[in-house]
Amino acid sequence: MLDHGIPFRLNSRVRRVVAPNPGVMTGAGTNTYLLGDEQVAVLDPGPAIPSHIDAILEAGAGNIKWIVCTHTHPDHSPAWQAVHEATGAEVLGA
């Protein structure tokens, strides 16, 4: 079982944060990826669930520079706005 909101390091430059939105289409929850450490890109920020947004911001530790939305499904992109407002990160593909 995946821990929602707990960053999991997949390799030296990629972390995954799972949103608390389990379901038929999302499995255990939507995966959001943080790429990099000193300059971070958030890939598919996920649903606009406050605890998920907080987990992204905490994992990004003030280093989020970009937000990349691969598509606009409600489980993959709505959190972009809150992450952008909190960080000023450049948004790509929203």
PDB file of N, CA, C and O in Angstrom:
ATOM      1  N   MET A   1       0.839  -1.189   0.000  1.00  0.00           N
ATOM      2  CA  MET A   1       0.000   0.000   0.000  1.00  0.00           C
ATOM      3  C   MET A   1       0.878   1.244   0.000  1.00  0.00           C
ATOM      4  O   MET A   1       1.894   1.295   0.693  1.00  0.00           O
ATOM      5  N   LEU A   2       0.486   2.237  -0.771  1.00  0.00           N
ATOM      6  CA  LEU A   2       1.226   3.485  -0.853  1.00  0.00           C
ATOM      7  C   LEU A   2       0.766   4.428   0.240  1.00  0.00           C
ATOM      8  O   LEU A   2      -0.413   4.461   0.594  1.00  0.00           O
ATOM      9  N   ASP A   3       1.698   5.186   0.766  1.00  0.00           N
ATOM     10  CA  ASP A   3       1.357   6.181   1.780  1.00  0.00           C
ATOM     11  C   ASP A   3       1.025   7.498   1.100  1.00  0.00           C
ATOM     12  O   ASP A   3       1.893   8.126   0.494  1.00  0.00           O
ATOM     13  N   HIS A   4      -0.227   7.916   1.197  1.00  0.00           N
ATOM     14  CA  HIS A   4      -0.639   9.185   0.606  1.00  0.00           C
ATOM     15  C   HIS A   4       0.113  10.329   1.279  1.00  0.00           C
ATOM     16  O   HIS A   4       0.225  10.387   2.504  1.00  0.00           O
ATOM     17  N   GLY A   5       0.626  11.236   0.449  1.00  0.00           N
ATOM     18  CA  GLY A   5       1.277  12.436   0.961  1.00  0.00           C
ATOM     19  C   GLY A   5       2.709  12.255   1.427  1.00  0.00           C
ATOM     20  O   GLY A   5       3.351  13.240   1.792  1.00  0.00           O
ATOM     21  N   ILE A   6       3.234  11.044   1.430  1.00  0.00           N
ATOM     22  CA  ILE A   6       4.611  10.788   1.865  1.00  0.00           C
ATOM     23  C   ILE A   6       5.485  10.672   0.617  1.00  0.00           C
ATOM     24  O   ILE A   6       5.304   9.737  -0.163  1.00  0.00           O
ATOM     25  N   PRO A   7       6.428  11.595   0.405  1.00  0.00           N
ATOM     26  CA  PRO A   7       7.284  11.477  -0.780  1.00  0.00           C
ATOM     27  C   PRO A   7       8.081  10.169  -0.752  1.00  0.00           C
ATOM     28  O   PRO A   7       8.647   9.789   0.273  1.00  0.00           O
ATOM     29  N   PHE A   8       8.110   9.501  -1.890  1.00  0.00           N
ATOM     30  CA  PHE A   8       8.864   8.261  -2.037  1.00  0.00           C
ATOM     31  C   PHE A   8       9.906   8.478  -3.125  1.00  0.00           C
ATOM     32  O   PHE A   8       9.561   8.815  -4.257  1.00  0.00           O
ATOM     33  N   ARG A   9      11.177   8.287  -2.790  1.00  0.00           N
ATOM     34  CA  ARG A   9      12.253   8.511  -3.750  1.00  0.00           C
ATOM     35  C   ARG A   9      12.355   7.305  -4.677  1.00  0.00           C
ATOM     36  O   ARG A   9      12.629   6.188  -4.238  1.00  0.00           O
ATOM     37  N   LEU A  10      12.128   7.550  -5.972  1.00  0.00           N
ATOM     38  CA  LEU A  10      12.214   6.503  -6.981  1.00  0.00           C
ATOM     39  C   LEU A  10      13.646   6.327  -7.479  1.00  0.00           C
ATOM     40  O   LEU A  10      14.062   5.219  -7.819  1.00  0.00           O
ATOM     41  N   ASN A  11      14.393   7.425  -7.520  1.00  0.00           N
ATOM     42  CA  ASN A  11      15.819   7.389  -7.825  1.00  0.00           C
ATOM     43  C   ASN A  11      16.438   8.678  -7.306  1.00  0.00           C
ATOM     44  O   ASN A  11      15.781   9.421  -6.577  1.00  0.00           O
ATOM     45  N   SER A  12      17.670   8.958  -7.660  1.00  0.00           N
ATOM     46  CA  SER A  12      18.365  10.106  -7.070  1.00  0.00           C
ATOM     47  C   SER A  12      17.752  11.450  -7.439  1.00  0.00           C
ATOM     48  O   SER A  12      18.035  12.449  -6.779  1.00  0.00           O
ATOM     49  N   ARG A  13      16.920  11.501  -8.476  1.00  0.00           N
ATOM     50  CA  ARG A  13      16.357  12.786  -8.905  1.00  0.00           C
ATOM     51  C   ARG A  13      14.835  12.797  -9.041  1.00  0.00           C
ATOM     52  O   ARG A  13      14.268  13.801  -9.473  1.00  0.00           O
ATOM     53  N   VAL A  14      14.170  11.717  -8.687  1.00  0.00           N
ATOM     54  CA  VAL A  14      12.716  11.643  -8.861  1.00  0.00           C
ATOM     55  C   VAL A  14      12.055  11.146  -7.586  1.00  0.00           C
ATOM     56  O   VAL A  14      12.426  10.112  -7.030  1.00  0.00           O
ATOM     57  N   ARG A  15      11.054  11.920  -7.133  1.00  0.00           N
ATOM     58  CA  ARG A  15      10.222  11.510  -5.993  1.00  0.00           C
ATOM     59  C   ARG A  15       8.771  11.437  -6.441  1.00  0.00           C
ATOM     60  O   ARG A  15       8.354  12.157  -7.348  1.00  0.00           O
ATOM     61  N   ARG A  16       8.008  10.566  -5.802  1.00  0.00           N
ATOM     62  CA  ARG A  16       6.585  10.416  -6.101  1.00  0.00           C
ATOM     63  C   ARG A  16       5.782  10.752  -4.846  1.00  0.00           C
ATOM     64  O   ARG A  16       6.123  10.326  -3.742  1.00  0.00           O
ATOM     65  N   VAL A  17       4.711  11.523  -5.034  1.00  0.00           N
ATOM     66  CA  VAL A  17       3.748  11.790  -3.968  1.00  0.00           C
ATOM     67  C   VAL A  17       2.404  11.300  -4.489  1.00  0.00           C
ATOM     68  O   VAL A  17       1.972  11.704  -5.568  1.00  0.00           O
ATOM     69  N   VAL A  18       1.745  10.440  -3.736  1.00  0.00           N
ATOM     70  CA  VAL A  18       0.466   9.867  -4.162  1.00  0.00           C
ATOM     71  C   VAL A  18      -0.679  10.643  -3.508  1.00  0.00           C
ATOM     72  O   VAL A  18      -0.705  10.835  -2.292  1.00  0.00           O
ATOM     73  N   ALA A  19      -1.615  11.079  -4.336  1.00  0.00           N
ATOM     74  CA  ALA A  19      -2.779  11.823  -3.846  1.00  0.00           C
ATOM     75  C   ALA A  19      -3.756  10.885  -3.142  1.00  0.00           C
ATOM     76  O   ALA A  19      -3.833   9.702  -3.470  1.00  0.00           O
ATOM     77  N   PRO A  20      -4.499  11.417  -2.174  1.00  0.00           N
ATOM     78  CA  PRO A  20      -5.489  10.599  -1.464  1.00  0.00           C
ATOM     79  C   PRO A  20      -6.815  10.517  -2.223  1.00  0.00           C
ATOM     80  O   PRO A  20      -7.865  10.895  -1.704  1.00  0.00           O
ATOM     81  N   ASN A  21      -6.749  10.020  -3.456  1.00  0.00           N
ATOM     82  CA  ASN A  21      -7.957   9.888  -4.276  1.00  0.00           C
ATOM     83  C   ASN A  21      -8.036   8.505  -4.918  1.00  0.00           C
ATOM     84  O   ASN A  21      -8.139   8.391  -6.139  1.00  0.00           O
ATOM     85  N   PRO A  22      -7.988   7.453  -4.098  1.00  0.00           N
ATOM     86  CA  PRO A  22      -8.037   6.106  -4.672  1.00  0.00           C
ATOM     87  C   PRO A  22      -9.351   5.860  -5.410  1.00  0.00           C
ATOM     88  O   PRO A  22     -10.397   6.396  -5.046  1.00  0.00           O
ATOM     89  N   GLY A  23      -9.271   5.044  -6.443  1.00  0.00           N
ATOM     90  CA  GLY A  23     -10.475   4.713  -7.191  1.00  0.00           C
ATOM     91  C   GLY A  23     -10.169   3.788  -8.344  1.00  0.00           C
ATOM     92  O   GLY A  23      -9.027   3.371  -8.540  1.00  0.00           O
ATOM     93  N   VAL A  24     -11.192   3.473  -9.101  1.00  0.00           N
ATOM     94  CA  VAL A  24     -11.068   2.563 -10.228  1.00  0.00           C
ATOM     95  C   VAL A  24     -10.076   3.111 -11.255  1.00  0.00           C
ATOM     96  O   VAL A  24      -9.254   2.358 -11.776  1.00  0.00           O
ATOM     97  N   MET A  25     -10.140   4.402 -11.550  1.00  0.00           N
ATOM     98  CA  MET A  25      -9.269   4.994 -12.563  1.00  0.00           C
ATOM     99  C   MET A  25      -7.922   5.441 -11.995  1.00  0.00           C
ATOM    100  O   MET A  25      -6.965   5.612 -12.750  1.00  0.00           O
ATOM    101  N   THR A  26      -7.834   5.630 -10.686  1.00  0.00           N
ATOM    102  CA  THR A  26      -6.606   6.175 -10.091  1.00  0.00           C
ATOM    103  C   THR A  26      -5.809   5.149  -9.297  1.00  0.00           C
ATOM    104  O   THR A  26      -4.727   5.459  -8.800  1.00  0.00           O
ATOM    105  N   GLY A  27      -6.326   3.946  -9.175  1.00  0.00           N
ATOM    106  CA  GLY A  27      -5.621   2.947  -8.369  1.00  0.00           C
ATOM    107  C   GLY A  27      -5.535   3.405  -6.923  1.00  0.00           C
ATOM    108  O   GLY A  27      -6.536   3.817  -6.337  1.00  0.00           O
ATOM    109  N   ALA A  28      -4.343   3.334  -6.345  1.00  0.00           N
ATOM    110  CA  ALA A  28      -4.141   3.763  -4.958  1.00  0.00           C
ATOM    111  C   ALA A  28      -4.268   5.272  -4.798  1.00  0.00           C
ATOM    112  O   ALA A  28      -4.458   5.767  -3.687  1.00  0.00           O
ATOM    113  N   GLY A  29      -4.165   6.001  -5.896  1.00  0.00           N
ATOM    114  CA  GLY A  29      -4.236   7.458  -5.911  1.00  0.00           C
ATOM    115  C   GLY A  29      -3.389   7.969  -7.058  1.00  0.00           C
ATOM    116  O   GLY A  29      -2.521   7.258  -7.563  1.00  0.00           O
ATOM    117  N   THR A  30      -3.640   9.196  -7.468  1.00  0.00           N
ATOM    118  CA  THR A  30      -2.899   9.780  -8.581  1.00  0.00           C
ATOM    119  C   THR A  30      -1.447  10.026  -8.190  1.00  0.00           C
ATOM    120  O   THR A  30      -1.161  10.543  -7.110  1.00  0.00           O
ATOM    121  N   ASN A  31      -0.540   9.652  -9.077  1.00  0.00           N
ATOM    122  CA  ASN A  31       0.886   9.888  -8.849  1.00  0.00           C
ATOM    123  C   ASN A  31       1.273  11.282  -9.323  1.00  0.00           C
ATOM    124  O   ASN A  31       0.991  11.667 -10.458  1.00  0.00           O
ATOM    125  N   THR A  32       1.918  12.027  -8.445  1.00  0.00           N
ATOM    126  CA  THR A  32       2.538  13.298  -8.788  1.00  0.00           C
ATOM    127  C   THR A  32       4.032  13.090  -8.630  1.00  0.00           C
ATOM    128  O   THR A  32       4.478  12.476  -7.660  1.00  0.00           O
ATOM    129  N   TYR A  33       4.806  13.598  -9.576  1.00  0.00           N
ATOM    130  CA  TYR A  33       6.254  13.401  -9.539  1.00  0.00           C
ATOM    131  C   TYR A  33       6.964  14.728  -9.340  1.00  0.00           C
ATOM    132  O   TYR A  33       6.592  15.739  -9.936  1.00  0.00           O
ATOM    133  N   LEU A  34       7.987  14.718  -8.501  1.00  0.00           N
ATOM    134  CA  LEU A  34       8.861  15.871  -8.319  1.00  0.00           C
ATOM    135  C   LEU A  34      10.210  15.494  -8.920  1.00  0.00           C
ATOM    136  O   LEU A  34      10.849  14.536  -8.486  1.00  0.00           O
ATOM    137  N   LEU A  35      10.631  16.252  -9.913  1.00  0.00           N
ATOM    138  CA  LEU A  35      11.853  15.973 -10.650  1.00  0.00           C
ATOM    139  C   LEU A  35      12.917  16.981 -10.231  1.00  0.00           C
ATOM    140  O   LEU A  35      12.699  18.188 -10.341  1.00  0.00           O
ATOM    141  N   GLY A  36      14.048  16.510  -9.759  1.00  0.00           N
ATOM    142  CA  GLY A  36      15.132  17.379  -9.316  1.00  0.00           C
ATOM    143  C   GLY A  36      15.064  17.633  -7.824  1.00  0.00           C
ATOM    144  O   GLY A  36      14.115  17.230  -7.150  1.00  0.00           O
ATOM    145  N   ASP A  37      16.090  18.313  -7.315  1.00  0.00           N
ATOM    146  CA  ASP A  37      16.145  18.629  -5.887  1.00  0.00           C
ATOM    147  C   ASP A  37      16.345  20.124  -5.642  1.00  0.00           C
ATOM    148  O   ASP A  37      15.565  20.743  -4.918  1.00  0.00           O
ATOM    149  N   GLU A  38      17.389  20.708  -6.242  1.00  0.00           N
ATOM    150  CA  GLU A  38      17.661  22.129  -6.026  1.00  0.00           C
ATOM    151  C   GLU A  38      16.754  23.004  -6.868  1.00  0.00           C
ATOM    152  O   GLU A  38      16.411  24.112  -6.456  1.00  0.00           O
ATOM    153  N   GLN A  39      16.365  22.533  -8.030  1.00  0.00           N
ATOM    154  CA  GLN A  39      15.339  23.148  -8.868  1.00  0.00           C
ATOM    155  C   GLN A  39      14.375  22.028  -9.221  1.00  0.00           C
ATOM    156  O   GLN A  39      14.759  21.032  -9.833  1.00  0.00           O
ATOM    157  N   VAL A  40      13.126  22.201  -8.833  1.00  0.00           N
ATOM    158  CA  VAL A  40      12.163  21.104  -8.920  1.00  0.00           C
ATOM    159  C   VAL A  40      11.084  21.409  -9.946  1.00  0.00           C
ATOM    160  O   VAL A  40      10.541  22.513  -9.989  1.00  0.00           O
ATOM    161  N   ALA A  41      10.784  20.416 -10.768  1.00  0.00           N
ATOM    162  CA  ALA A  41       9.624  20.442 -11.653  1.00  0.00           C
ATOM    163  C   ALA A  41       8.592  19.487 -11.077  1.00  0.00           C
ATOM    164  O   ALA A  41       8.915  18.351 -10.732  1.00  0.00           O
ATOM    165  N   VAL A  42       7.359  19.943 -10.974  1.00  0.00           N
ATOM    166  CA  VAL A  42       6.260  19.098 -10.520  1.00  0.00           C
ATOM    167  C   VAL A  42       5.536  18.602 -11.762  1.00  0.00           C
ATOM    168  O   VAL A  42       5.006  19.399 -12.537  1.00  0.00           O
ATOM    169  N   LEU A  43       5.515  17.292 -11.952  1.00  0.00           N
ATOM    170  CA  LEU A  43       4.879  16.681 -13.115  1.00  0.00           C
ATOM    171  C   LEU A  43       3.520  16.124 -12.699  1.00  0.00           C
ATOM    172  O   LEU A  43       3.426  15.287 -11.801  1.00  0.00           O
ATOM    173  N   ASP A  44       2.477  16.599 -13.362  1.00  0.00           N
ATOM    174  CA  ASP A  44       1.095  16.216 -13.055  1.00  0.00           C
ATOM    175  C   ASP A  44       0.788  16.428 -11.575  1.00  0.00           C
ATOM    176  O   ASP A  44       0.803  15.478 -10.792  1.00  0.00           O
ATOM    177  N   PRO A  45       0.507  17.690 -11.187  1.00  0.00           N
ATOM    178  CA  PRO A  45       0.305  18.020  -9.781  1.00  0.00           C
ATOM    179  C   PRO A  45      -0.894  17.340  -9.120  1.00  0.00           C
ATOM    180  O   PRO A  45      -0.982  17.311  -7.892  1.00  0.00           O
ATOM    181  N   GLY A  46      -1.801  16.802  -9.899  1.00  0.00           N
ATOM    182  CA  GLY A  46      -2.888  16.025  -9.318  1.00  0.00           C
ATOM    183  C   GLY A  46      -4.119  16.822  -8.953  1.00  0.00           C
ATOM    184  O   GLY A  46      -4.283  17.963  -9.384  1.00  0.00           O
ATOM    185  N   PRO A  47      -4.990  16.213  -8.152  1.00  0.00           N
ATOM    186  CA  PRO A  47      -6.259  16.842  -7.780  1.00  0.00           C
ATOM    187  C   PRO A  47      -6.047  17.960  -6.766  1.00  0.00           C
ATOM    188  O   PRO A  47      -5.049  17.982  -6.046  1.00  0.00           O
ATOM    189  N   ALA A  48      -6.988  18.875  -6.723  1.00  0.00           N
ATOM    190  CA  ALA A  48      -6.915  20.013  -5.806  1.00  0.00           C
ATOM    191  C   ALA A  48      -7.412  19.610  -4.420  1.00  0.00           C
ATOM    192  O   ALA A  48      -8.413  20.130  -3.928  1.00  0.00           O
ATOM    193  N   ILE A  49      -6.707  18.695  -3.814  1.00  0.00           N
ATOM    194  CA  ILE A  49      -6.999  18.244  -2.454  1.00  0.00           C
ATOM    195  C   ILE A  49      -5.979  18.922  -1.541  1.00  0.00           C
ATOM    196  O   ILE A  49      -4.777  18.717  -1.708  1.00  0.00           O
ATOM    197  N   PRO A  50      -6.438  19.730  -0.574  1.00  0.00           N
ATOM    198  CA  PRO A  50      -5.498  20.505   0.240  1.00  0.00           C
ATOM    199  C   PRO A  50      -4.345  19.699   0.840  1.00  0.00           C
ATOM    200  O   PRO A  50      -3.209  20.174   0.835  1.00  0.00           O
ATOM    201  N   SER A  51      -4.599  18.507   1.349  1.00  0.00           N
ATOM    202  CA  SER A  51      -3.508  17.730   1.947  1.00  0.00           C
ATOM    203  C   SER A  51      -2.487  17.302   0.888  1.00  0.00           C
ATOM    204  O   SER A  51      -1.297  17.197   1.186  1.00  0.00           O
ATOM    205  N   HIS A  52      -2.938  17.058  -0.332  1.00  0.00           N
ATOM    206  CA  HIS A  52      -2.026  16.684  -1.410  1.00  0.00           C
ATOM    207  C   HIS A  52      -1.180  17.898  -1.823  1.00  0.00           C
ATOM    208  O   HIS A  52       0.029  17.784  -2.026  1.00  0.00           O
ATOM    209  N   ILE A  53      -1.821  19.032  -1.941  1.00  0.00           N
ATOM    210  CA  ILE A  53      -1.093  20.261  -2.285  1.00  0.00           C
ATOM    211  C   ILE A  53      -0.047  20.557  -1.220  1.00  0.00           C
ATOM    212  O   ILE A  53       1.092  20.890  -1.546  1.00  0.00           O
ATOM    213  N   ASP A  54      -0.424  20.438   0.052  1.00  0.00           N
ATOM    214  CA  ASP A  54       0.538  20.652   1.138  1.00  0.00           C
ATOM    215  C   ASP A  54       1.712  19.683   1.038  1.00  0.00           C
ATOM    216  O   ASP A  54       2.855  20.075   1.271  1.00  0.00           O
ATOM    217  N   ALA A  55       1.445  18.427   0.694  1.00  0.00           N
ATOM    218  CA  ALA A  55       2.507  17.430   0.573  1.00  0.00           C
ATOM    219  C   ALA A  55       3.465  17.784  -0.569  1.00  0.00           C
ATOM    220  O   ALA A  55       4.678  17.622  -0.433  1.00  0.00           O
ATOM    221  N   ILE A  56       2.926  18.265  -1.686  1.00  0.00           N
ATOM    222  CA  ILE A  56       3.766  18.686  -2.811  1.00  0.00           C
ATOM    223  C   ILE A  56       4.658  19.849  -2.386  1.00  0.00           C
ATOM    224  O   ILE A  56       5.865  19.838  -2.627  1.00  0.00           O
ATOM    225  N   LEU A  57       4.057  20.846  -1.756  1.00  0.00           N
ATOM    226  CA  LEU A  57       4.819  22.030  -1.346  1.00  0.00           C
ATOM    227  C   LEU A  57       5.896  21.670  -0.331  1.00  0.00           C
ATOM    228  O   LEU A  57       7.010  22.188  -0.401  1.00  0.00           O
ATOM    229  N   GLU A  58       5.578  20.798   0.601  1.00  0.00           N
ATOM    230  CA  GLU A  58       6.567  20.372   1.594  1.00  0.00           C
ATOM    231  C   GLU A  58       7.706  19.601   0.927  1.00  0.00           C
ATOM    232  O   GLU A  58       8.877  19.827   1.230  1.00  0.00           O
ATOM    233  N   ALA A  59       7.359  18.697   0.025  1.00  0.00           N
ATOM    234  CA  ALA A  59       8.393  17.918  -0.664  1.00  0.00           C
ATOM    235  C   ALA A  59       9.258  18.815  -1.544  1.00  0.00           C
ATOM    236  O   ALA A  59      10.451  18.561  -1.704  1.00  0.00           O
ATOM    237  N   GLY A  60       8.668  19.855  -2.111  1.00  0.00           N
ATOM    238  CA  GLY A  60       9.416  20.778  -2.970  1.00  0.00           C
ATOM    239  C   GLY A  60      10.326  21.709  -2.204  1.00  0.00           C
ATOM    240  O   GLY A  60      11.232  22.304  -2.786  1.00  0.00           O
ATOM    241  N   ALA A  61      10.107  21.845  -0.921  1.00  0.00           N
ATOM    242  CA  ALA A  61      10.979  22.602  -0.009  1.00  0.00           C
ATOM    243  C   ALA A  61      11.402  23.971  -0.548  1.00  0.00           C
ATOM    244  O   ALA A  61      12.564  24.356  -0.415  1.00  0.00           O
ATOM    245  N   GLY A  62      10.473  24.701  -1.150  1.00  0.00           N
ATOM    246  CA  GLY A  62      10.788  26.037  -1.640  1.00  0.00           C
ATOM    247  C   GLY A  62      11.564  26.062  -2.946  1.00  0.00           C
ATOM    248  O   GLY A  62      12.002  27.129  -3.376  1.00  0.00           O
ATOM    249  N   ASN A  63      11.746  24.910  -3.590  1.00  0.00           N
ATOM    250  CA  ASN A  63      12.547  24.823  -4.809  1.00  0.00           C
ATOM    251  C   ASN A  63      11.738  24.545  -6.071  1.00  0.00           C
ATOM    252  O   ASN A  63      12.315  24.242  -7.115  1.00  0.00           O
ATOM    253  N   ILE A  64      10.412  24.642  -5.993  1.00  0.00           N
ATOM    254  CA  ILE A  64       9.582  24.351  -7.169  1.00  0.00           C
ATOM    255  C   ILE A  64       9.674  25.514  -8.145  1.00  0.00           C
ATOM    256  O   ILE A  64       9.321  26.645  -7.812  1.00  0.00           O
ATOM    257  N   LYS A  65      10.151  25.228  -9.354  1.00  0.00           N
ATOM    258  CA  LYS A  65      10.340  26.242 -10.396  1.00  0.00           C
ATOM    259  C   LYS A  65       9.380  26.065 -11.564  1.00  0.00           C
ATOM    260  O   LYS A  65       9.044  27.028 -12.253  1.00  0.00           O
ATOM    261  N   TRP A  66       8.938  24.823 -11.783  1.00  0.00           N
ATOM    262  CA  TRP A  66       8.072  24.522 -12.929  1.00  0.00           C
ATOM    263  C   TRP A  66       6.957  23.571 -12.496  1.00  0.00           C
ATOM    264  O   TRP A  66       7.129  22.740 -11.604  1.00  0.00           O
ATOM    265  N   ILE A  67       5.812  23.723 -13.155  1.00  0.00           N
ATOM    266  CA  ILE A  67       4.680  22.812 -12.993  1.00  0.00           C
ATOM    267  C   ILE A  67       4.312  22.351 -14.394  1.00  0.00           C
ATOM    268  O   ILE A  67       3.998  23.170 -15.258  1.00  0.00           O
ATOM    269  N   VAL A  68       4.349  21.043 -14.622  1.00  0.00           N
ATOM    270  CA  VAL A  68       4.075  20.485 -15.944  1.00  0.00           C
ATOM    271  C   VAL A  68       2.809  19.633 -15.859  1.00  0.00           C
ATOM    272  O   VAL A  68       2.743  18.668 -15.098  1.00  0.00           O
ATOM    273  N   CYS A  69       1.814  20.006 -16.649  1.00  0.00           N
ATOM    274  CA  CYS A  69       0.565  19.244 -16.712  1.00  0.00           C
ATOM    275  C   CYS A  69       0.520  18.525 -18.055  1.00  0.00           C
ATOM    276  O   CYS A  69       0.489  19.168 -19.105  1.00  0.00           O
ATOM    277  N   THR A  70       0.514  17.207 -18.027  1.00  0.00           N
ATOM    278  CA  THR A  70       0.509  16.452 -19.275  1.00  0.00           C
ATOM    279  C   THR A  70      -0.874  16.397 -19.906  1.00  0.00           C
ATOM    280  O   THR A  70      -0.999  16.240 -21.121  1.00  0.00           O
ATOM    281  N   HIS A  71      -1.918  16.527 -19.083  1.00  0.00           N
ATOM    282  CA  HIS A  71      -3.279  16.567 -19.594  1.00  0.00           C
ATOM    283  C   HIS A  71      -4.193  17.113 -18.500  1.00  0.00           C
ATOM    284  O   HIS A  71      -3.789  17.243 -17.344  1.00  0.00           O
ATOM    285  N   THR A  72      -5.435  17.431 -18.882  1.00  0.00           N
ATOM    286  CA  THR A  72      -6.320  18.159 -17.975  1.00  0.00           C
ATOM    287  C   THR A  72      -7.386  17.310 -17.302  1.00  0.00           C
ATOM    288  O   THR A  72      -8.437  17.834 -16.933  1.00  0.00           O
ATOM    289  N   HIS A  73      -7.151  16.028 -17.132  1.00  0.00           N
ATOM    290  CA  HIS A  73      -8.113  15.217 -16.379  1.00  0.00           C
ATOM    291  C   HIS A  73      -8.183  15.735 -14.942  1.00  0.00           C
ATOM    292  O   HIS A  73      -7.183  16.229 -14.422  1.00  0.00           O
ATOM    293  N   PRO A  74      -9.334  15.632 -14.298  1.00  0.00           N
ATOM    294  CA  PRO A  74      -9.497  16.177 -12.947  1.00  0.00           C
ATOM    295  C   PRO A  74      -8.621  15.517 -11.880  1.00  0.00           C
ATOM    296  O   PRO A  74      -8.466  16.057 -10.785  1.00  0.00           O
ATOM    297  N   ASP A  75      -8.050  14.358 -12.192  1.00  0.00           N
ATOM    298  CA  ASP A  75      -7.162  13.717 -11.221  1.00  0.00           C
ATOM    299  C   ASP A  75      -5.689  14.050 -11.476  1.00  0.00           C
ATOM    300  O   ASP A  75      -4.826  13.643 -10.698  1.00  0.00           O
ATOM    301  N   HIS A  76      -5.391  14.777 -12.543  1.00  0.00           N
ATOM    302  CA  HIS A  76      -3.997  15.041 -12.890  1.00  0.00           C
ATOM    303  C   HIS A  76      -3.574  16.500 -12.849  1.00  0.00           C
ATOM    304  O   HIS A  76      -2.392  16.774 -12.644  1.00  0.00           O
ATOM    305  N   SER A  77      -4.486  17.449 -13.034  1.00  0.00           N
ATOM    306  CA  SER A  77      -4.010  18.824 -13.185  1.00  0.00           C
ATOM    307  C   SER A  77      -4.566  19.896 -12.248  1.00  0.00           C
ATOM    308  O   SER A  77      -3.881  20.905 -12.080  1.00  0.00           O
ATOM    309  N   PRO A  78      -5.725  19.781 -11.629  1.00  0.00           N
ATOM    310  CA  PRO A  78      -6.284  20.918 -10.899  1.00  0.00           C
ATOM    311  C   PRO A  78      -5.397  21.536  -9.814  1.00  0.00           C
ATOM    312  O   PRO A  78      -5.537  22.725  -9.524  1.00  0.00           O
ATOM    313  N   ALA A  79      -4.504  20.779  -9.216  1.00  0.00           N
ATOM    314  CA  ALA A  79      -3.647  21.340  -8.155  1.00  0.00           C
ATOM    315  C   ALA A  79      -2.631  22.336  -8.693  1.00  0.00           C
ATOM    316  O   ALA A  79      -1.971  23.023  -7.912  1.00  0.00           O
ATOM    317  N   TRP A  80      -2.492  22.427 -10.013  1.00  0.00           N
ATOM    318  CA  TRP A  80      -1.509  23.349 -10.581  1.00  0.00           C
ATOM    319  C   TRP A  80      -1.712  24.765 -10.064  1.00  0.00           C
ATOM    320  O   TRP A  80      -0.747  25.462  -9.752  1.00  0.00           O
ATOM    321  N   GLN A  81      -2.965  25.187  -9.974  1.00  0.00           N
ATOM    322  CA  GLN A  81      -3.228  26.579  -9.608  1.00  0.00           C
ATOM    323  C   GLN A  81      -2.752  26.885  -8.191  1.00  0.00           C
ATOM    324  O   GLN A  81      -2.100  27.906  -7.975  1.00  0.00           O
ATOM    325  N   ALA A  82      -3.057  26.038  -7.235  1.00  0.00           N
ATOM    326  CA  ALA A  82      -2.635  26.278  -5.850  1.00  0.00           C
ATOM    327  C   ALA A  82      -1.115  26.205  -5.720  1.00  0.00           C
ATOM    328  O   ALA A  82      -0.516  26.996  -4.992  1.00  0.00           O
ATOM    329  N   VAL A  83      -0.489  25.258  -6.421  1.00  0.00           N
ATOM    330  CA  VAL A  83       0.971  25.144  -6.364  1.00  0.00           C
ATOM    331  C   VAL A  83       1.597  26.386  -7.000  1.00  0.00           C
ATOM    332  O   VAL A  83       2.583  26.915  -6.489  1.00  0.00           O
ATOM    333  N   HIS A  84       1.035  26.844  -8.098  1.00  0.00           N
ATOM    334  CA  HIS A  84       1.534  28.061  -8.753  1.00  0.00           C
ATOM    335  C   HIS A  84       1.386  29.278  -7.837  1.00  0.00           C
ATOM    336  O   HIS A  84       2.319  30.067  -7.686  1.00  0.00           O
ATOM    337  N   GLU A  85       0.217  29.421  -7.235  1.00  0.00           N
ATOM    338  CA  GLU A  85      -0.011  30.563  -6.342  1.00  0.00           C
ATOM    339  C   GLU A  85       0.943  30.552  -5.157  1.00  0.00           C
ATOM    340  O   GLU A  85       1.383  31.609  -4.704  1.00  0.00           O
ATOM    341  N   ALA A  86       1.263  29.374  -4.656  1.00  0.00           N
ATOM    342  CA  ALA A  86       2.160  29.265  -3.494  1.00  0.00           C
ATOM    343  C   ALA A  86       3.620  29.463  -3.844  1.00  0.00           C
ATOM    344  O   ALA A  86       4.414  29.871  -2.995  1.00  0.00           O
ATOM    345  N   THR A  87       3.986  29.176  -5.101  1.00  0.00           N
ATOM    346  CA  THR A  87       5.409  29.157  -5.456  1.00  0.00           C
ATOM    347  C   THR A  87       5.810  30.157  -6.541  1.00  0.00           C
ATOM    348  O   THR A  87       6.976  30.542  -6.633  1.00  0.00           O
ATOM    349  N   GLY A  88       4.853  30.575  -7.356  1.00  0.00           N
ATOM    350  CA  GLY A  88       5.175  31.414  -8.506  1.00  0.00           C
ATOM    351  C   GLY A  88       5.820  30.628  -9.642  1.00  0.00           C
ATOM    352  O   GLY A  88       6.332  31.223 -10.591  1.00  0.00           O
ATOM    353  N   ALA A  89       5.802  29.306  -9.557  1.00  0.00           N
ATOM    354  CA  ALA A  89       6.433  28.452 -10.570  1.00  0.00           C
ATOM    355  C   ALA A  89       5.805  28.656 -11.938  1.00  0.00           C
ATOM    356  O   ALA A  89       4.613  28.938 -12.057  1.00  0.00           O
ATOM    357  N   GLU A  90       6.626  28.508 -12.963  1.00  0.00           N
ATOM    358  CA  GLU A  90       6.157  28.588 -14.333  1.00  0.00           C
ATOM    359  C   GLU A  90       5.285  27.370 -14.620  1.00  0.00           C
ATOM    360  O   GLU A  90       5.637  26.245 -14.264  1.00  0.00           O
ATOM    361  N   VAL A  91       4.144  27.605 -15.268  1.00  0.00           N
ATOM    362  CA  VAL A  91       3.202  26.526 -15.582  1.00  0.00           C
ATOM    363  C   VAL A  91       3.318  26.184 -17.060  1.00  0.00           C
ATOM    364  O   VAL A  91       3.268  27.064 -17.919  1.00  0.00           O
ATOM    365  N   LEU A  92       3.473  24.905 -17.343  1.00  0.00           N
ATOM    366  CA  LEU A  92       3.585  24.426 -18.711  1.00  0.00           C
ATOM    367  C   LEU A  92       2.473  23.420 -18.974  1.00  0.00           C
ATOM    368  O   LEU A  92       2.382  22.398 -18.295  1.00  0.00           O
ATOM    369  N   GLY A  93       1.635  23.706 -19.951  1.00  0.00           N
ATOM    370  CA  GLY A  93       0.635  22.749 -20.388  1.00  0.00           C
ATOM    371  C   GLY A  93      -0.664  22.732 -19.631  1.00  0.00           C
ATOM    372  O   GLY A  93      -1.424  21.775 -19.782  1.00  0.00           O
ATOM    373  N   ALA A  94      -0.974  23.732 -18.824  1.00  0.00           N
ATOM    374  CA  ALA A  94      -2.242  23.721 -18.066  1.00  0.00           C
ATOM    375  C   ALA A  94      -3.415  24.080 -18.952  1.00  0.00           C
ATOM    376  O   ALA A  94      -4.553  24.119 -18.483  1.00  0.00           O
TER     377      ALA A  94
END
